[in-house]
Amino acid sequence: MRLAIIGGLAAGPAAAAEAKRRAPDAEVVLFEQGPHISVGTCEIPYLLGGHLEPETTLQVLTPEAMERTRGVTVHVRHRVTALDPRRSRLTVEALDYGSTREEAFDRFILATGARARRLGVEGEDAAGVFTVRDLVDTHAIQRWLDTQPVRHVVIVGGGYIGLEMAEAMRSRGLRASILDPNGRVLGSTVACEASDLMDRAVAEAGVPVRAERATEILAEDDGRVRAVRTDRGELIGCQMVIVSVGVEPRTELAAAAGLRLGDMGGVAVDDQMHTSARSVWACGDVVQIPRAPDGRRVLWPLATMARRTARVAARNAAGSASTRSADRFRPFAGAVGVRAFGVEVGSVGLSLSRALDAGFDAVATDVRHVSRTRAFPEAAPIDVRLVSERGSGRILGGQLVGREGAALRANVLVPLVIGGGTVRDLAEDFDLIYNPPLGPAVDPLKVAASQAMRDAG
Ligand SMILES: Cc1cc2nc3c(=O)[nH]c(=O)nc-3n(C[C@H](O)[C@H](O)[C@H](O)COP(=O)(O)OP(=O)(O)OC[C@H]3O[C@@H](n4cnc5c(N)ncnc54)[C@H](O)[C@@H]3O)c2cc1C
């Protein structure tokens, strides 16, 4: 059996390795258009900010190591330009040789991921304007910072990557400003709607968050960026711009192959990560997957999901018809965390606005409690928002924000959101750790759940 994997950053290599485990005799061939595979993209902001040793490699596996240790054939700098499931063939362009060939495979796994969204404004091609997606971007940003007289960096977009990049730039001693129409960070990504602890930390770190949109990027005569114009008519001088306004799934290949797409533009898959074509499975940022509270299939472009979907896709693509039904993707909880400027945020499930948009009769309960017993001078406030369904008390989501103990505490909500647990379960039946230097006698989550029992009726 010949299995082709298209895309090699996170989901692709995970799928390739799993396919070889499931079917050791299969020939698994991975195609990646870029020069690297298996990259730890999540560490990029920390490398650029100088938090990691400069020689730290973010390549988890080189192509050679993948071939040697996993038995997968790897072709980097090879772009798949067409997929024909009916003829069981793909067309691949060897970018270094300018040659194109057709290859026959029995099955395919599409792991083409997502690309960073662009602003679509005039001047966006100026030198010094970057998106952050892979190692090629990282090296380009590093080179710019090393060779140009950068003093001020404008970051367009206050999501978690924009925030991490703002912290990275401040760590390098540079000025940084964030432009985000919400006028605050993490407005839509982590949706910590009820807490201003992160916004205050960002302001205290000297990073203004301006409720403005970039409408034009202006360059010097030699093509280097010099300013960003905003919808308020402001001109913000800068020597570098980072555009961090989300991602969009890379579906050109899937669409041209006639695969069905979902309502959010990702590739539609069933619970086995099977696409609408008999021989094609898909995984990673390119697919729409079901979230736990309501089963709605959404794009959820995170490495955690890339790995889970890759495992399911690979087991099914490499397995036989009899083993397939066992390997299904179960709806995800949506756990997200971020830490910047000394404040951490953990979010699981739906924010209040997302729950209301999804049609739930949702209610939010906000409490502020402490990270450990108050006797400790280090005890810090934790803001908890618990989102539950009125009447049933079912937990739909929650967000925690604080200087310590906030993000990982949110993980407690994962089984509750997945399993349909209620605020009563959390308030009355969950024994969460109490130990003075670790957590107060009544955990902030339990305080919120008790309050939510009253709020949710
Ligand atoms: C700065 C940053 C920080 C992040 N931090 C976190 C975090 O803290 N936690 C978390 O869970 N997630 C994080 N993520 C998200 C995570 O990196 C992505 O979810 C993950 O990379 C998705 O993997 P993927 O393989 O599906 O897609 P991608 O990473 O987009 O990889 C797809 C690959 O397919 C290749 N490809 C596409 N089309 C073709 C073709 N036709 N032929 C050949 N190759 C092709 C592309 O070149 C690309 O290399 C972060 C992302 C970034 C950029």
The ligand as an SDF file (V2000), in Angstrom:
LIG
                    3D

 53 58  0  0  0  0  0  0  0  0999 V2000
    3.7520   31.6550   16.1650 C   0  0  0  0  0  0  0  0  0  0  0  0
    2.8020   30.5100   16.4030 C   0  0  0  0  0  0  0  0  0  0  0  0
    2.5570   30.0800   17.6950 C   0  0  0  0  0  0  0  0  0  0  0  0
    1.6900   29.0050   17.9210 C   0  0  0  0  0  0  0  0  0  0  0  0
    1.4760   28.6030   19.2250 N   0  0  0  0  0  0  0  0  0  0  0  0
    0.6590   27.5420   19.4570 C   0  0  0  0  0  0  0  0  0  0  0  0
    0.4650   27.0590   20.7810 C   0  0  0  0  0  0  0  0  0  0  0  0
    1.0240   27.6140   21.7460 O   0  0  0  0  0  0  0  0  0  0  0  0
   -0.3340   25.9770   20.9730 N   0  0  0  0  0  0  0  0  0  0  0  0
   -0.9590   25.3380   19.9280 C   0  0  0  0  0  0  0  0  0  0  0  0
   -1.6620   24.3420   20.1490 O   0  0  0  0  0  0  0  0  0  0  0  0
   -0.8010   25.7850   18.6390 N   0  0  0  0  0  0  0  0  0  0  0  0
   -0.0120   26.8630   18.3780 C   0  0  0  0  0  0  0  0  0  0  0  0
    0.1680   27.3020   17.0860 N   0  0  0  0  0  0  0  0  0  0  0  0
   -0.6100   26.6770   15.9920 C   0  0  0  0  0  0  0  0  0  0  0  0
    0.0910   25.4760   15.3940 C   0  0  0  0  0  0  0  0  0  0  0  0
    1.4020   25.8040   15.0390 O   0  0  0  0  0  0  0  0  0  0  0  0
   -0.6960   24.9910   14.1760 C   0  0  0  0  0  0  0  0  0  0  0  0
   -1.9610   24.5970   14.5960 O   0  0  0  0  0  0  0  0  0  0  0  0
   -0.0100   23.8280   13.4900 C   0  0  0  0  0  0  0  0  0  0  0  0
    1.1980   24.2250   12.9320 O   0  0  0  0  0  0  0  0  0  0  0  0
   -0.9020   23.2600   12.3800 C   0  0  0  0  0  0  0  0  0  0  0  0
   -0.2390   22.2450   11.7500 O   0  0  0  0  0  0  0  0  0  0  0  0
   -0.6210   21.7590   10.2840 P   0  0  0  0  0  0  0  0  0  0  0  0
    0.4280   20.7610    9.9160 O   0  0  0  0  0  0  0  0  0  0  0  0
   -2.0370   21.3800   10.2050 O   0  0  0  0  0  0  0  0  0  0  0  0
   -0.5200   23.0430    9.3560 O   0  0  0  0  0  0  0  0  0  0  0  0
    0.7500   23.9940    8.9570 P   0  0  0  0  0  0  0  0  0  0  0  0
    1.5610   24.2050   10.1540 O   0  0  0  0  0  0  0  0  0  0  0  0
    0.1260   25.1090    8.2470 O   0  0  0  0  0  0  0  0  0  0  0  0
    1.5380   23.0700    7.9490 O   0  0  0  0  0  0  0  0  0  0  0  0
    1.0770   22.7330    6.6900 C   0  0  0  0  0  0  0  0  0  0  0  0
    2.2640   22.4720    5.7900 C   0  0  0  0  0  0  0  0  0  0  0  0
    1.7840   22.0110    4.5390 O   0  0  0  0  0  0  0  0  0  0  0  0
    2.6090   22.5270    3.5100 C   0  0  0  0  0  0  0  0  0  0  0  0
    1.8480   22.5160    2.2690 N   0  0  0  0  0  0  0  0  0  0  0  0
    0.6870   23.1830    2.0330 C   0  0  0  0  0  0  0  0  0  0  0  0
    0.2690   22.9300    0.7640 N   0  0  0  0  0  0  0  0  0  0  0  0
    1.1740   22.0910    0.2040 C   0  0  0  0  0  0  0  0  0  0  0  0
    1.2950   21.4710   -1.0640 C   0  0  0  0  0  0  0  0  0  0  0  0
    0.3790   21.6720   -2.0160 N   0  0  0  0  0  0  0  0  0  0  0  0
    2.3590   20.6760   -1.2940 N   0  0  0  0  0  0  0  0  0  0  0  0
    3.2830   20.4570   -0.3190 C   0  0  0  0  0  0  0  0  0  0  0  0
    3.2370   21.0260    0.9010 N   0  0  0  0  0  0  0  0  0  0  0  0
    2.1790   21.8300    1.1620 C   0  0  0  0  0  0  0  0  0  0  0  0
    2.9290   23.9250    4.0050 C   0  0  0  0  0  0  0  0  0  0  0  0
    4.1160   24.3930    3.3890 O   0  0  0  0  0  0  0  0  0  0  0  0
    3.0990   23.7130    5.5030 C   0  0  0  0  0  0  0  0  0  0  0  0
    4.4300   23.4720    5.8450 O   0  0  0  0  0  0  0  0  0  0  0  0
    1.0420   28.3730   16.8240 C   0  0  0  0  0  0  0  0  0  0  0  0
    1.2850   28.8140   15.5170 C   0  0  0  0  0  0  0  0  0  0  0  0
    2.1510   29.8640   15.2980 C   0  0  0  0  0  0  0  0  0  0  0  0
    2.4060   30.3340   13.8790 C   0  0  0  0  0  0  0  0  0  0  0  0
  1  2  1  0
  2  3  1  0
  2 52  2  0
  3  4  2  0
  4  5  1  0
  4 50  1  0
  5  6  2  0
  6  7  1  0
  6 13  1  0
  7  8  2  0
  7  9  1  0
  9 10  1  0
 10 11  2  0
 10 12  1  0
 12 13  2  0
 13 14  1  0
 14 15  1  0
 14 50  1  0
 15 16  1  0
 16 17  1  0
 16 18  1  0
 18 19  1  0
 18 20  1  0
 20 21  1  0
 20 22  1  0
 22 23  1  0
 23 24  1  0
 24 25  2  0
 24 26  1  0
 24 27  1  0
 27 28  1  0
 28 29  2  0
 28 30  1  0
 28 31  1  0
 31 32  1  0
 32 33  1  0
 33 34  1  0
 33 48  1  0
 34 35  1  0
 35 36  1  0
 35 46  1  0
 36 37  1  0
 36 45  1  0
 37 38  2  0
 38 39  1  0
 39 40  1  0
 39 45  2  0
 40 41  1  0
 40 42  2  0
 42 43  1  0
 43 44  2  0
 44 45  1  0
 46 47  1  0
 46 48  1  0
 48 49  1  0
 50 51  2  0
 51 52  1  0
 52 53  1  0
M  END
$$$$
